[in-house]
Amino acid sequence: MNIFFLILFVLVGAAGLFYQVDSGIFIGFGLIPWQLLKIKLNKKFVLISILISTVIGGGYFIYTKKWLITALFIFIQLYNYWGLLNAEHE
């Protein structure tokens, strides 16, 4: 089920970028790293996904000058990073 959600969030994030829908970008790129954590992939891979998601989502929100959404998105990515630090796998 986690792989299904991962694919779903990738599609939602990509569609959000393509159609310029803020909620799609926020939800898609905000939850991709969390799903990778739940699948228990390598921590380096999850960290790279957090960085890429932050750059893509944060960059989009900064480009569109939506500062509140940018701050909330960065908070979500920090939560993903916190989850990575507390994960019990390698």
Secondary structure as the mmCIF struct_conf table of DSSP 4:
data_model
#
loop_
_struct_conf.conf_type_id
_struct_conf.id
_struct_conf.beg_label_comp_id
_struct_conf.beg_label_asym_id
_struct_conf.beg_label_seq_id
_struct_conf.end_label_comp_id
_struct_conf.end_label_asym_id
_struct_conf.end_label_seq_id
HELX_RH_AL_P HELX_RH_AL_P1 ASN A 2 TYR A 19
TURN_TY1_P TURN_TY1_P1 GLN A 20 GLN A 20
HELX_RH_AL_P HELX_RH_AL_P2 ASP A 22 ILE A 39
TURN_TY1_P TURN_TY1_P2 LYS A 40 LYS A 40
HELX_RH_AL_P HELX_RH_AL_P3 LYS A 43 TYR A 63
TURN_TY1_P TURN_TY1_P3 THR A 64 LYS A 65
HELX_RH_AL_P HELX_RH_AL_P4 TRP A 67 LEU A 85
TURN_TY1_P TURN_TY1_P4 ASN A 86 ASN A 86
BEND BEND1 GLU A 88 GLU A 88
#
